[in-house]
Amino acid sequence: MTSVASARIYEIDLLRFLAALAVMLFHYSFAGHAADNWTVMSYPALAPVLKYGYLGVELFFMISGFVILMTAANRSLGEFVIARIVRLYPAFWTCCTITFLVTLAIGEPPHTTSLVRYLANMTMLSGFVGIVPIDGVYWSLFVELQFYALVGLLVVSGRIHRAEQFLWLWLLASVALAIYPVRGLFSLLIAQYSAFFIAGAGCFLIWSNGLSLPRAALIACSWGLALFQSLQKLRSFERHYNTTFDIVVVESLITVFFTVMLLIALRRTAFASRKEWVVLGAISYPLYLLHQNVGYMVFNVAYSTVNTHVLFWGMIIVAILSASLVHTLVERRWSSPLRTVLYRVADRVQRLMWPSNGEASRAVRP
């Protein structure tokens, strides 16, 4: 596997933003009103189309499979962990705090919170100890962290360069679990979404090492499993939201995701590569974190007095601008200092654990 951890693929930045936008539109136009009484407002004119925006999360998982394997390439476990902390936590802490403060200011049931719940959420680990997330979108972060843990095991075992073998084993285990579910393993191996992570990682292998028959087969088999996983999820969605989804639309969108990611892997998307997409990619994460519950609460407060169209599109604009501010004022300003601090801490821990090795034994370097 070549040294590509620092490479930038602008098309993926664009896909990130489109995925975040799709999820936001799904929440604002349909999901918040359709179930759980999150908001009194919906946008019925677009809901029949935008209700398919939930698939943006699946696209996120595919992108994550590609990018995380790229991030782990030629890195030690310490470097991989630090890279993930720096990428995730500054924006997360900021958005979690904003959601907490907005909930205290204007939140009414079911939008309530407490200091203990807020502090637990700030660890990003609350979902693993049964504490309710302060925002509904955090569930996908817990899934991401499970994927990071699997990749981390590859790194620490020295098998990151044999990722293709691991992906095949993971795929076969996921197929077996689809047929014979075992609750503990089903959760541990993220079997509900594994096909998307595997496909994204497989696309990275094609992008970095070239197309081969086994890699093409990996993508094809992942696509088949993804269609099955999406169908299983669709049934629960229909029950939860008391509506119907067109299976053809869902499976077609999944196929489009696979096609686009494969074209990126084959380096056939240069026509869509623009440096300007970096900005959109950068704000996609804070946009995803910040939009849902804050938007719902604003809708609940303003719905009776503000025109629905103005409120709907205005909140979308506010969410995008807010995400831009989080990126500019927090991520760009504090990510580098946080990285420096973490490397210093890691070096000190290394010296304490292996004092005889000296400077040469450092596990991580900036």
C-alpha positions in Angstrom: 0.0 0.0 0.0 1.5 3.3 -1.1 2.0 6.3 1.2 -1.2 8.2 0.5 -2.4 9.3 3.9 -2.0 12.9 3.1 -3.7 12.8 -0.4 -6.8 14.9 -1.0 -9.5 13.7 -3.3 -11.7 16.8 -4.0 -14.6 14.7 -5.4 -15.0 13.1 -1.9 -15.2 16.5 -0.3 -18.2 17.2 -2.6 -19.8 13.8 -1.7 -19.4 14.6 2.0 -21.3 17.8 1.7 -24.0 16.2 -0.5 -24.5 13.5 2.1 -24.8 15.9 5.0 -27.2 18.1 3.0 -29.3 15.0 2.1 -29.6 14.0 5.8 -30.5 17.6 6.8 -33.2 17.8 4.2 -34.5 14.4 5.3 -34.8 15.6 8.9 -36.3 19.0 8.2 -38.8 18.0 5.5 -39.9 14.7 6.8 -38.4 12.8 9.7 -38.8 15.3 12.5 -42.6 15.5 12.0 -43.3 12.0 10.8 -42.3 10.2 14.0 -41.3 10.8 17.7 -42.9 14.3 17.8 -39.5 16.0 17.4 -41.0 19.0 15.6 -44.4 20.4 14.7 -43.3 21.4 11.2 -42.8 19.4 8.0 -42.4 20.4 4.4 -44.9 18.2 2.5 -44.1 19.7 -0.9 -40.7 18.0 -0.9 -41.1 15.3 1.7 -42.0 12.5 -0.8 -38.6 13.1 -2.5 -36.4 14.2 0.4 -37.5 11.3 2.7 -34.9 9.3 0.8 -32.2 11.6 2.2 -31.6 9.2 5.1 -29.4 7.3 2.7 -26.9 10.1 3.1 -25.7 8.2 6.2 -24.9 5.1 4.1 -22.9 7.3 1.7 -21.1 8.7 4.7 -20.2 5.2 5.8 -18.8 4.4 2.3 -16.7 7.6 2.3 -15.5 6.7 5.8 -14.4 3.3 4.7 -12.3 4.9 1.9 -10.9 7.8 4.0 -10.2 5.9 7.2 -8.2 3.2 5.5 -6.3 6.0 3.8 -5.7 7.7 7.1 -4.4 4.5 8.7 -2.0 3.7 5.8 1.7 3.8 7.0 0.7 5.2 10.4 1.3 3.8 13.9 -1.7 3.3 16.2 -0.8 6.4 18.1 -0.7 8.5 15.0 -4.0 7.0 13.8 -5.7 7.7 17.1 -4.4 11.3 17.2 -5.5 12.0 13.7 -9.0 10.8 14.5 -9.2 12.8 17.7 -8.0 16.0 16.0 -10.5 15.5 13.2 -13.5 14.7 15.3 -13.4 16.3 18.7 -13.0 20.1 18.2 -16.1 20.4 16.1 -17.9 17.8 18.2 -17.3 19.7 21.5 -18.4 22.9 19.9 -21.6 21.6 18.3 -22.5 19.5 21.4 -22.1 22.7 23.5 -24.2 24.8 21.1 -27.0 22.1 21.1 -26.9 22.0 24.9 -27.2 25.7 25.3 -30.0 26.0 22.7 -31.8 23.2 24.5 -31.6 25.0 27.8 -32.7 28.3 26.1 -35.7 27.2 24.0 -36.1 23.4 24.4 -39.4 21.9 25.4 -40.2 18.2 25.6 -39.1 16.0 24.0 -36.0 18.3 23.7 -34.6 18.3 27.2 -31.2 17.9 28.7 -29.1 18.0 31.9 -25.5 18.9 32.8 -24.7 15.2 33.5 -26.0 14.2 30.1 -24.1 17.0 28.4 -20.8 16.1 30.1 -21.3 12.4 29.2 -22.0 13.3 25.6 -18.9 15.5 25.4 -16.8 12.3 25.6 -18.4 11.0 22.4 -18.8 7.7 24.2 -22.2 8.1 25.8 -23.9 5.7 23.4 -21.7 2.9 24.6 -22.9 3.3 28.2 -26.6 3.8 27.6 -26.7 7.6 28.0 -29.1 9.2 25.5 -27.3 11.4 22.9 -27.9 15.1 23.2 -28.7 15.1 19.5 -30.2 12.3 17.5 -27.5 12.3 14.8 -24.8 11.1 17.2 -25.9 7.5 16.8 -23.9 7.3 13.6 -20.7 8.5 15.4 -20.9 5.5 17.6 -21.0 3.3 14.5 -18.0 5.2 13.1 -16.1 4.7 16.4 -16.7 0.9 16.1 -15.2 1.0 12.6 -12.2 3.0 13.8 -11.7 0.3 16.5 -11.6 -2.4 13.8 -9.1 -0.5 11.7 -7.1 0.3 14.9 -6.8 -3.5 15.5 -5.4 -3.9 12.0 -2.9 -1.1 12.7 -1.7 -2.4 16.1 -1.4 -6.0 14.8 0.7 -4.8 11.9 -1.8 -6.1 9.3 -3.0 -2.8 7.8 -1.1 -3.8 4.6 -3.2 -6.9 4.5 -6.5 -5.0 4.7 -7.9 -6.8 1.7 -7.8 -10.1 3.5 -9.5 -8.6 6.5 -12.2 -7.0 4.3 -13.0 -10.4 2.8 -13.3 -12.0 6.2 -15.5 -9.2 7.4 -17.7 -9.5 4.3 -18.1 -13.2 4.7 -18.9 -12.9 8.4 -21.5 -10.2 7.6 -23.2 -12.4 5.0 -23.3 -15.2 7.6 -24.8 -12.8 10.2 -27.4 -11.7 7.7 -28.5 -15.3 7.4 -28.0 -16.3 11.0 -27.9 -13.2 13.2 -26.0 -13.5 16.5 -26.7 -10.4 18.5 -23.2 -9.8 20.0 -21.4 -10.4 16.8 -23.9 -8.6 14.8 -23.3 -5.4 16.8 -19.5 -5.9 17.1 -19.0 -6.3 13.3 -21.5 -3.5 12.5 -23.3 -6.0 10.4 -26.2 -3.7 9.6 -23.9 -1.3 7.7 -20.7 -3.3 7.1 -21.1 -3.5 3.4 -20.8 0.2 3.0 -17.6 0.4 5.1 -16.2 -2.6 3.2 -17.0 -1.2 -0.2 -15.5 2.2 0.7 -12.3 0.5 1.9 -12.2 -1.7 -1.2 -12.5 1.4 -3.3 -9.5 2.9 -1.5 -7.5 -0.3 -2.3 -8.4 0.1 -6.0 -7.5 3.8 -5.9 -4.1 3.2 -4.2 -3.1 -0.2 -5.6 -5.1 -0.6 -8.8 -8.0 -2.8 -10.0 -7.8 -6.6 -9.7 -10.2 -9.4 -10.0 -10.4 -10.0 -6.2 -11.0 -6.3 -5.5 -13.7 -6.1 -8.2 -15.3 -9.1 -6.7 -15.1 -7.5 -3.2 -17.0 -4.4 -4.5 -19.6 -6.5 -6.3 -20.3 -8.7 -3.3 -20.4 -5.7 -1.0 -22.9 -4.1 -3.4 -25.2 -7.2 -3.2 -25.0 -7.2 0.6 -25.6 -3.4 0.8 -28.8 -3.9 -1.3 -29.9 -6.5 1.2 -29.0 -4.5 4.3 -30.8 -1.5 2.8 -33.9 -3.5 2.2 -33.9 -4.8 5.8 -33.5 -1.3 7.2 -36.3 0.0 4.8 -38.9 -2.3 6.4 -38.2 -0.9 9.9 -38.2 2.6 8.5 -41.7 2.1 7.0 -43.0 0.9 10.3 -41.4 3.7 12.3 -42.5 6.5 10.0 -45.8 5.0 9.0 -45.1 5.5 5.3 -43.9 3.6 2.3 -40.6 3.9 0.4 -40.1 2.8 -3.2 -37.7 -0.1 -3.1 -36.5 0.7 -6.7 -35.5 4.2 -5.7 -33.6 3.0 -2.6 -31.7 0.3 -4.4 -31.0 2.6 -7.3 -29.5 5.3 -5.0 -27.4 2.7 -3.4 -26.2 1.6 -6.8 -25.4 5.2 -7.7 -23.2 5.5 -4.5 -21.3 2.4 -5.5 -20.9 3.5 -9.1 -19.6 7.0 -8.1 -17.2 5.6 -5.5 -15.9 3.0 -8.0 -15.3 5.7 -10.6 -13.4 7.7 -8.0 -11.3 4.6 -7.2 -10.6 4.2 -10.9 -9.6 7.8 -11.1 -12.2 8.5 -13.7 -13.7 11.6 -12.1 -11.1 14.3 -12.8 -13.8 16.3 -14.6 -15.5 16.8 -11.3 -12.4 17.6 -9.3 -12.3 21.2 -8.0 -10.3 22.6 -5.1 -13.3 24.6 -4.2 -15.0 21.4 -2.9 -12.5 21.4 0.0 -14.6 24.1 1.7 -17.8 22.1 1.3 -16.1 19.0 2.6 -14.8 20.9 5.6 -18.2 22.2 6.7 -20.0 18.9 6.2 -19.0 17.4 9.6 -20.2 20.4 11.7 -23.3 20.7 9.5 -24.1 17.1 10.2 -23.5 17.5 14.0 -25.4 20.8 14.4 -28.5 20.8 12.2 -31.0 18.3 13.7 -32.1 19.1 17.2 -31.3 22.8 16.9 -33.4 23.0 13.7 -36.3 21.1 15.3 -36.3 23.5 18.3 -36.3 26.6 16.1 -39.1 25.2 14.1 -41.2 24.5 17.2 -40.7 28.1 18.5 -41.2 29.9 15.2 -43.6 27.8 13.2 -46.8 29.6 14.4 -45.5 33.0 13.5 -43.1 32.6 10.5 -43.9 31.6 7.0 -43.2 27.9 6.5 -41.1 28.4 3.3 -39.1 31.2 4.9 -38.5 29.1 8.1 -37.6 25.9 6.2 -35.1 27.5 3.8 -33.9 30.1 6.3 -33.0 27.3 8.8 -31.0 25.5 6.1 -29.0 28.7 5.3 -28.5 29.3 9.0 -27.3 25.7 9.6 -24.8 26.0 6.7 -23.5 29.4 7.9 -23.2 28.1 11.5 -21.2 25.1 10.3 -18.9 27.4 8.3 -18.3 29.4 11.5 -17.6 26.3 13.5 -15.0 25.2 10.9 -13.4 28.6 10.6 -13.4 29.7 14.2 -12.8 26.3 15.9 -11.5 23.6 13.6 -9.0 25.7 11.7 -7.9 27.5 14.8 -7.6 24.8 17.3 -6.9 21.5 15.5 -3.2 22.2 15.1 -2.6 23.2 18.7 -4.6 20.1 19.8 -2.5 17.9 17.6 0.7 19.4 19.1 -0.5 18.8 22.7 -1.5 15.2 21.9 1.9 14.4 20.4 3.6 15.8 23.4 1.4 13.8 25.7 2.0 10.6 23.7 5.8 11.2 23.8 5.7 11.7 27.6 3.7 8.5 28.0 6.1 6.6 25.8 9.1 7.8 27.8 7.4 6.8 31.0 6.5 3.3 29.7 9.8 2.7 27.9 12.4 5.1 29.5 15.4 3.0 28.3 14.5 3.5 24.6 14.9 7.3 24.6 13.9 9.6 21.9 14.3 7.0 19.1 11.5 4.8 20.4 8.8 7.4 20.1 5.6 5.8 18.7 4.2 8.9 17.2 5.6 12.0 15.6 4.0 15.2 14.4 
